[in-house]
């Protein structure tokens, strides 16, 4: 594997912000788009509390760097599961040939599960049979999010993602008075489901594009970690040990 050092560098880059992707489900693991945004995502979804869907998650920073993450989202009762093949992630900071190396090492497939009921998140690598258990930060409370004030303003009608949509400006105000804003495109033929959500968080523009939406509760097993997977206390420790095994030695500190 000639370009294996690139995989090491890329992995360490991910370790610095391991959950840029996981925040879609409100896992509370990182800063993009942010744990607080994840807790209030349910309010942007409106009355839709149980579904599965394909999800393209995109971010664009103020500096212009972009990342596009295709995956699958399962959502039910405030619990989320986001599955992604990192080898398919697109972005200006991702070195070439990384996708092939990730697949070869079993690190391409990542599953991120948020369990607000347990105040825990799981990040797991099925190809490595390993997962990390991460406590959610204080303040990530789905019940509190339900008490938020929601204001929706109709901005017009547009056809987007193949659906006739009503465009809304949504402002959510939580119990502490903090506000969150988003623009949503709610599909008439999907019970008003927001097939596109656009917002900004910590200087980054965030776009969620949903497709293949299927309503109904996902199986409870979708929100559990692999029973025969090795458990780690945090993502960094898990990744370093996996990389050490792959390299046959220690990583530079």
C-alpha positions as CSV (number, residue, x, y, z in Angstrom):
1,X,0.0,0.0,0.0
2,X,2.2,2.8,-1.3
3,X,0.2,5.7,0.0
4,X,-0.4,4.3,3.5
5,X,1.1,7.4,5.2
6,X,-1.7,9.4,3.7
7,X,-4.2,7.2,5.4
8,X,-2.5,7.8,8.7
9,X,-2.6,11.6,8.2
10,X,-6.2,11.5,7.1
11,X,-7.2,9.4,10.1
12,X,-5.4,11.8,12.5
13,X,-7.3,14.7,10.8
14,X,-10.6,12.9,11.5
15,X,-9.5,12.4,15.1
16,X,-9.2,16.1,15.6
17,X,-12.9,16.5,14.7
18,X,-14.2,12.9,14.7
19,X,-17.9,13.8,14.5
20,X,-18.3,16.4,11.9
21,X,-20.6,13.9,10.4
22,X,-22.2,12.5,13.5
23,X,-23.8,15.8,14.4
24,X,-26.5,15.2,11.9
25,X,-28.1,12.9,14.4
26,X,-27.4,15.0,17.4
27,X,-24.8,12.8,18.8
28,X,-23.1,15.6,20.7
29,X,-19.6,14.6,19.7
30,X,-18.1,17.6,18.1
31,X,-18.3,21.1,16.7
32,X,-19.8,20.8,13.1
33,X,-22.6,21.6,13.0
34,X,-22.6,21.3,16.8
35,X,-24.2,19.3,19.6
36,X,-26.7,22.1,20.4
37,X,-27.9,22.0,16.8
38,X,-28.4,18.3,17.0
39,X,-30.7,18.6,20.0
40,X,-32.9,21.0,18.2
41,X,-33.0,19.2,14.9
42,X,-36.2,17.6,15.9
43,X,-37.9,21.0,15.8
44,X,-36.9,21.5,12.2
45,X,-38.3,18.1,11.3
46,X,-41.7,19.2,12.6
47,X,-44.1,16.3,13.5
48,X,-41.9,13.7,11.8
49,X,-40.6,11.6,14.6
50,X,-40.0,8.2,13.0
51,X,-38.4,7.5,9.6
52,X,-35.5,6.3,7.6
53,X,-34.0,8.2,4.6
54,X,-31.0,8.6,2.5
55,X,-29.2,11.8,3.5
56,X,-26.6,13.9,1.8
57,X,-25.0,16.1,4.4
58,X,-23.0,19.0,3.1
59,X,-21.0,21.8,4.9
60,X,-19.2,24.8,3.5
61,X,-17.0,26.9,5.7
62,X,-16.5,30.7,5.6
63,X,-13.1,30.0,4.0
64,X,-14.8,28.1,1.2
65,X,-13.7,24.5,2.1
66,X,-16.5,22.0,1.5
67,X,-17.4,18.5,2.5
68,X,-20.2,16.3,1.2
69,X,-21.2,13.2,3.2
70,X,-23.7,10.7,1.7
71,X,-25.3,8.3,4.1
72,X,-28.4,6.8,5.6
73,X,-30.3,8.2,8.6
74,X,-32.6,6.3,10.8
75,X,-34.6,8.3,13.3
76,X,-37.1,7.2,16.0
77,X,-38.2,8.6,19.4
78,X,-35.3,11.1,19.5
79,X,-32.7,8.3,18.8
80,X,-30.7,8.5,15.6
81,X,-28.4,6.3,13.5
82,X,-26.3,7.7,10.7
83,X,-24.4,5.3,8.5
84,X,-21.7,6.5,6.1
85,X,-19.1,5.1,3.8
86,X,-16.2,7.5,4.4
87,X,-14.6,6.4,1.1
88,X,-17.4,8.2,-0.6
89,X,-17.1,11.5,1.2
90,X,-16.1,14.4,-1.0
91,X,-14.1,17.4,0.1
92,X,-11.2,19.6,-0.7
93,X,-9.2,18.4,2.3
94,X,-9.4,14.7,1.5
95,X,-6.2,13.3,-0.1
96,X,-6.6,11.2,-3.2
97,X,-6.6,7.4,-2.9
98,X,-7.8,7.6,0.7
99,X,-11.0,5.8,-0.3
100,X,-9.2,2.7,-1.5
101,X,-7.0,2.6,1.6
102,X,-10.0,2.9,4.0
103,X,-11.8,0.1,2.3
104,X,-8.7,-2.1,2.5
105,X,-8.3,-1.5,6.2
106,X,-12.0,-2.0,7.1
107,X,-12.3,1.7,8.2
108,X,-14.5,2.9,5.4
109,X,-17.9,2.1,7.0
110,X,-18.8,4.2,10.1
111,X,-22.0,4.0,12.1
112,X,-22.9,6.8,14.5
113,X,-25.7,6.3,17.0
114,X,-27.2,8.9,19.4
115,X,-29.0,7.7,22.5
116,X,-30.3,10.8,24.3
117,X,-32.3,8.5,26.6
118,X,-28.9,7.1,27.9
119,X,-27.1,10.4,27.4
120,X,-24.6,8.4,25.2
121,X,-23.4,8.3,21.7
122,X,-21.7,5.4,19.9
123,X,-19.2,5.6,17.1
124,X,-18.5,2.2,15.6
125,X,-16.6,0.6,12.8
126,X,-18.3,-2.6,11.7
127,X,-15.3,-3.6,9.6
128,X,-13.1,-3.6,12.7
129,X,-15.8,-4.8,15.1
130,X,-15.0,-1.9,17.4
131,X,-17.0,1.0,18.9
132,X,-16.4,3.9,21.2
133,X,-19.0,5.1,23.8
134,X,-19.1,8.8,24.4
135,X,-21.1,10.7,27.0
136,X,-23.2,13.5,25.6
137,X,-22.4,17.0,26.8
138,X,-24.6,18.6,29.5
139,X,-27.6,20.3,28.1
140,X,-28.3,17.8,25.3
141,X,-31.9,17.0,26.4
142,X,-34.6,16.0,23.8
143,X,-37.3,16.8,26.3
144,X,-36.0,20.3,26.7
145,X,-35.9,20.7,22.9
146,X,-39.6,19.8,22.7
147,X,-40.4,22.8,24.9
148,X,-38.7,25.2,22.5
149,X,-40.7,27.9,20.9
150,X,-41.0,27.4,17.1
151,X,-41.9,30.1,14.6
152,X,-42.5,29.2,11.0
153,X,-42.9,31.8,8.2
154,X,-44.0,30.8,4.7
155,X,-41.6,32.2,2.1
156,X,-43.3,30.8,-1.0
157,X,-43.5,27.6,-3.0
158,X,-40.7,25.9,-5.0
159,X,-40.0,22.6,-6.7
160,X,-36.9,21.1,-5.1
161,X,-35.4,17.7,-5.2
162,X,-38.2,16.6,-7.5
163,X,-40.9,17.7,-5.0
164,X,-43.4,20.5,-4.9
165,X,-42.4,22.2,-1.6
166,X,-43.5,25.0,0.7
167,X,-40.5,27.0,1.7
168,X,-40.3,28.1,5.3
169,X,-38.1,30.2,7.5
170,X,-38.0,28.4,10.9
171,X,-36.8,30.0,14.1
172,X,-36.4,27.9,17.2
173,X,-35.9,29.5,20.6
174,X,-34.9,27.2,23.5
175,X,-35.7,27.6,27.2
176,X,-32.5,29.6,27.7
177,X,-33.4,32.1,25.0
178,X,-30.9,30.8,22.4
179,X,-32.2,30.9,18.9
180,X,-31.6,28.6,15.9
181,X,-32.6,29.4,12.4
182,X,-33.1,27.3,9.2
183,X,-34.8,27.4,5.9
184,X,-36.8,24.3,5.1
185,X,-38.4,23.0,1.9
186,X,-41.4,20.9,3.0
187,X,-42.7,18.4,0.4
188,X,-46.4,18.4,-0.1
189,X,-46.4,14.7,-1.2
190,X,-44.4,13.6,1.8
191,X,-46.7,14.8,4.6
192,X,-44.8,18.1,4.7
193,X,-41.5,16.4,5.4
194,X,-38.5,18.9,5.0
195,X,-36.6,17.3,2.1
196,X,-34.0,20.1,2.4
197,X,-32.9,21.9,5.5
198,X,-30.4,24.8,5.2
199,X,-28.8,26.4,8.3
200,X,-25.5,27.7,9.5
201,X,-23.5,26.8,12.6
202,X,-20.2,28.0,13.9
203,X,-19.4,29.8,10.6
204,X,-20.3,26.9,8.4
205,X,-23.3,26.6,6.0
206,X,-25.0,23.2,6.6
207,X,-27.3,21.6,4.1
208,X,-29.3,18.4,4.7
209,X,-30.8,16.8,1.6
210,X,-33.2,13.9,2.2
211,X,-34.4,11.3,-0.3
212,X,-36.0,7.9,-0.3
213,X,-38.0,8.8,2.9
214,X,-39.9,6.0,4.5
215,X,-42.1,6.7,7.5
216,X,-42.3,4.3,10.5
217,X,-40.2,3.3,13.5
218,X,-36.8,1.7,12.6
219,X,-36.1,-1.5,14.5
220,X,-34.8,-1.0,18.1
221,X,-31.7,-2.9,17.1
222,X,-30.7,0.0,14.8
223,X,-29.9,2.1,17.9
224,X,-27.7,-0.5,19.6
225,X,-24.0,-1.0,19.2
226,X,-22.6,-4.3,17.9
227,X,-22.9,-6.9,20.7
228,X,-19.7,-8.6,19.7
229,X,-17.7,-5.4,19.1
230,X,-14.8,-4.3,21.3
231,X,-15.6,-1.3,23.4
232,X,-13.3,1.8,23.8
233,X,-13.8,4.8,26.1
234,X,-13.3,7.4,23.3
235,X,-12.9,7.7,19.6
236,X,-9.2,8.8,19.7
237,X,-8.1,5.8,21.7
238,X,-10.0,3.4,19.5
239,X,-8.6,4.9,16.3
240,X,-5.0,5.0,17.6
241,X,-5.2,1.4,18.6
242,X,-6.6,0.4,15.3
243,X,-3.9,2.3,13.4
244,X,-1.2,0.9,15.6
245,X,-2.4,-2.6,14.7
246,X,-2.5,-1.8,11.1
247,X,1.0,-0.2,11.1
248,X,2.5,-2.8,13.3
249,X,3.9,-0.1,15.7
250,X,3.1,3.1,17.4
251,X,1.9,6.3,15.8
252,X,3.9,9.5,16.1
253,X,2.6,11.7,18.9
